[in-house]
Amino acid sequence: MSMLLMFLPILIILLLVAGVGTFVVKASRRRRVSPKKTRWMITGYTLILLVAAILSLSVLSDKGAEFKIVSAEEMEEIESEQMKVMDAAHSGVLENVERGYTNKKSWSFRYIHQKLDITHLDEELERVMVFVQKKDTDDEVIEAVHYTGNVFVDGIDMTEKKSSAKLELRGKILSIQAPDMVYVNVNKFASGFPFQQFSDTKSWFYAERPSMGFGSDFILLKVPKDVEVDGHTNYVRAE
């Protein structure tokens, strides 16, 4: 029933177009088209446009509640914040993380050893960066957080669809696997040409949109103060 309702406006428009088209073909076969018939043709076309515009507004209105649409300015601001966080982290200071990154997943591991080895399971792929913070106490707990930068596809924020990294602790080895590839199929309806003729507003399809942006990922490890971490990591301090 829902599928029938979706295609009903299209069928109505097609029938109207077919009716007017048939009338035009028949009229064109005659030597002369009277002014009365010309008015009927113009009136018929106008009715088709009005009906299509009403259907575009009512049935085929924009559907974009599931995803957040961002402007080019918003995308640039978010990417700028991410770059600031990365630059500061590589300099040894991690600050304002929540302004440019999303907390994707958290872990907590009980740990009693004095040394921790970090291994990446995706050596041939781009590794997830690891930043390490030393705690003030030796509480025998390792805390891990996967932070991900925002993912934009054609101006749509797809960050929520992105999968999380995988962490596994076995003895003294913490294994990190990068997020799996995710396939997302997006369907969007928007008011088109019929409504565009009666409105100055541009729909999502016809408006200018930013392209793509893929934020980097990193793991923040908070380890007890006496634990030595070995592997591809950067030590940072919180500010």
VMD Tcl script that draws the C-alpha trace (Angstrom):
set ca {
  {0.00 0.00 0.00}
  {2.84 2.37 0.87}
  {4.57 1.64 -2.45}
  {1.34 2.36 -4.33}
  {0.98 5.67 -2.51}
  {4.55 6.56 -3.39}
  {4.06 6.06 -7.13}
  {0.46 7.33 -7.35}
  {1.43 10.99 -7.95}
  {3.80 9.93 -10.72}
  {1.07 7.87 -12.39}
  {-1.37 10.78 -12.21}
  {1.15 13.14 -13.79}
  {1.94 10.63 -16.53}
  {-1.76 10.25 -17.33}
  {-2.20 14.02 -17.50}
  {0.85 14.40 -19.73}
  {-0.37 11.56 -21.97}
  {-3.79 13.19 -22.26}
  {-2.42 16.59 -23.23}
  {0.13 14.96 -25.54}
  {-2.59 13.04 -27.36}
  {-4.60 16.20 -27.80}
  {-1.56 18.07 -29.18}
  {-0.78 15.28 -31.65}
  {-4.34 15.19 -32.93}
  {-4.47 18.95 -33.22}
  {-1.15 19.11 -35.06}
  {-2.52 16.85 -37.80}
  {-5.02 19.50 -38.73}
  {-4.09 22.43 -40.89}
  {-5.12 25.05 -38.40}
  {-5.44 25.14 -34.63}
  {-8.11 27.51 -33.44}
  {-7.44 30.05 -30.65}
  {-9.95 28.19 -28.48}
  {-8.01 24.95 -28.75}
  {-4.76 26.81 -28.12}
  {-6.20 28.18 -24.88}
  {-7.22 24.64 -23.91}
  {-3.66 23.46 -24.51}
  {-2.17 26.22 -22.36}
  {-4.80 25.63 -19.66}
  {-4.08 21.89 -19.67}
  {-0.33 22.43 -19.31}
  {-0.90 24.91 -16.49}
  {-3.14 22.42 -14.69}
  {-0.47 19.75 -15.00}
  {2.10 22.08 -13.45}
  {-0.21 23.04 -10.60}
  {-1.14 19.43 -9.83}
  {2.50 18.36 -9.97}
  {3.53 21.24 -7.69}
  {0.85 20.33 -5.12}
  {1.88 16.67 -5.20}
  {5.54 17.63 -4.85}
  {4.78 19.62 -1.71}
  {2.43 17.09 -0.12}
  {3.56 13.59 -1.05}
  {7.10 14.05 -2.34}
  {8.29 16.53 0.25}
  {11.92 16.44 1.36}
  {12.85 13.40 3.45}
  {16.09 13.94 5.28}
  {15.40 13.47 8.97}
  {17.67 10.44 9.30}
  {20.81 12.31 8.31}
  {22.12 15.73 9.20}
  {22.79 18.02 6.23}
  {25.71 20.42 6.73}
  {26.77 23.44 4.75}
  {30.21 23.97 3.27}
  {30.97 26.51 6.02}
  {30.02 24.04 8.76}
  {32.13 21.33 7.17}
  {35.16 23.63 6.97}
  {34.73 24.61 10.63}
  {34.56 20.97 11.78}
  {37.57 19.96 9.67}
  {39.49 22.94 11.05}
  {38.76 21.81 14.62}
  {39.94 18.29 13.78}
  {43.22 19.62 12.38}
  {43.79 21.69 15.53}
  {43.25 18.62 17.72}
  {45.66 16.52 15.61}
  {48.35 19.21 15.50}
  {48.16 19.65 19.27}
  {48.18 15.88 19.90}
  {51.30 15.34 17.79}
  {52.91 18.10 19.84}
  {52.08 16.23 23.04}
  {48.90 17.96 24.18}
  {45.35 16.63 23.71}
  {42.68 19.27 24.14}
  {39.18 20.17 22.91}
  {38.67 16.64 21.59}
  {34.88 16.75 21.75}
  {34.74 19.84 19.53}
  {36.07 18.05 16.47}
  {35.63 14.35 17.18}
  {32.90 11.90 18.16}
  {33.25 9.37 20.98}
  {32.47 6.19 19.02}
  {33.13 3.51 21.63}
  {34.78 3.03 25.02}
  {36.52 0.09 26.69}
  {37.86 -0.68 30.16}
  {40.44 -3.40 30.85}
  {41.74 -4.73 34.13}
  {45.56 -4.67 33.93}
  {48.18 -5.66 36.51}
  {51.36 -5.84 34.39}
  {54.10 -3.22 34.13}
  {54.37 -3.26 30.32}
  {51.79 -3.08 27.52}
  {52.53 -3.95 23.89}
  {50.39 -2.37 21.15}
  {49.93 -4.33 17.91}
  {47.95 -3.32 14.83}
  {46.09 -5.99 12.86}
  {45.94 -3.84 9.72}
  {49.61 -3.41 8.88}
  {48.89 -3.11 5.14}
  {46.16 -0.51 5.71}
  {46.16 2.90 7.32}
  {46.56 2.38 11.04}
  {44.39 3.93 13.69}
  {46.55 6.38 15.61}
  {47.05 5.72 19.31}
  {47.60 8.45 21.89}
  {48.58 7.49 25.43}
  {47.91 9.41 28.61}
  {49.47 8.45 31.94}
  {47.12 8.52 34.91}
  {48.10 10.11 38.21}
  {47.52 6.85 40.09}
  {48.16 3.14 39.59}
  {44.54 1.95 39.60}
  {45.26 -1.20 37.51}
  {42.71 -0.17 34.86}
  {43.32 0.72 31.20}
  {40.67 2.96 29.67}
  {40.35 3.20 25.89}
  {38.19 5.48 23.73}
  {37.79 5.39 19.96}
  {37.40 8.92 18.63}
  {36.37 9.38 15.01}
  {36.29 12.47 12.86}
  {33.08 13.36 11.07}
  {32.41 11.67 7.73}
  {30.63 13.77 5.09}
  {29.30 12.47 1.79}
  {27.78 15.10 -0.49}
  {27.02 17.31 2.49}
  {25.41 14.51 4.53}
  {26.89 13.68 7.94}
  {27.43 9.90 7.91}
  {29.42 9.72 11.16}
  {26.79 7.62 12.96}
  {26.97 4.97 10.23}
  {30.69 4.48 10.65}
  {31.76 1.33 12.47}
  {34.05 1.27 15.49}
  {37.58 0.01 15.88}
  {38.07 -3.36 17.60}
  {40.25 -3.76 20.67}
  {41.26 -7.02 22.31}
  {43.56 -7.48 25.32}
  {45.37 -10.79 25.70}
  {47.95 -10.90 28.43}
  {50.34 -8.01 27.80}
  {49.27 -7.44 24.17}
  {46.55 -5.01 23.12}
  {45.44 -5.68 19.53}
  {43.81 -2.87 17.54}
  {41.86 -3.43 14.34}
  {40.68 -0.53 12.19}
  {36.93 -0.02 11.62}
  {35.31 -2.26 9.01}
  {34.11 -0.86 5.72}
  {30.46 0.22 5.85}
  {28.10 0.39 2.86}
  {25.29 2.95 3.10}
  {22.42 3.29 0.63}
  {20.71 6.69 0.79}
  {17.36 7.41 -0.88}
  {16.05 10.95 -0.83}
  {12.96 12.53 -2.35}
  {12.80 16.24 -3.02}
  {10.46 18.65 -4.75}
  {11.56 18.98 -8.34}
  {10.88 21.02 -11.46}
  {7.10 21.53 -11.04}
  {7.49 23.16 -7.65}
  {10.70 24.95 -8.65}
  {8.70 27.00 -11.15}
  {6.59 28.48 -8.36}
  {9.24 28.89 -5.67}
  {12.58 30.64 -5.29}
  {13.82 27.97 -2.86}
  {16.18 25.38 -4.24}
  {15.68 21.78 -3.23}
  {18.43 19.55 -1.88}
  {19.11 18.09 -5.32}
  {19.46 21.42 -7.11}
  {21.20 23.47 -4.42}
  {24.96 23.76 -4.17}
  {26.32 21.24 -1.68}
  {29.74 20.50 -0.21}
  {31.39 17.34 -1.45}
  {33.15 14.86 0.85}
  {35.22 14.84 4.01}
  {36.69 11.94 5.95}
  {37.97 12.62 9.44}
  {40.83 10.64 10.92}
  {40.45 8.10 13.73}
  {42.47 7.65 16.88}
  {42.44 5.62 20.08}
  {43.02 7.39 23.39}
  {44.54 5.08 26.01}
  {44.62 6.11 29.65}
  {47.02 3.80 31.43}
  {48.15 3.52 35.07}
  {51.20 5.69 35.80}
  {53.60 2.75 36.21}
  {52.67 1.00 32.92}
  {55.15 1.33 30.06}
  {53.56 1.26 26.59}
  {55.45 -0.10 23.59}
  {54.27 0.21 19.96}
  {53.25 2.86 17.43}
  {51.96 5.43 19.92}
  {52.32 9.08 20.90}
  {52.34 10.17 24.52}
  {50.12 13.14 25.28}
  {49.01 15.04 28.31}
  {45.57 16.51 28.97}
  {45.18 20.28 29.18}
}
mol new
graphics top color blue
foreach p $ca { graphics top sphere $p radius 0.5 }
foreach p [lrange $ca 0 end-1] q [lrange $ca 1 end] { graphics top cylinder $p $q radius 0.2 }
display resetview
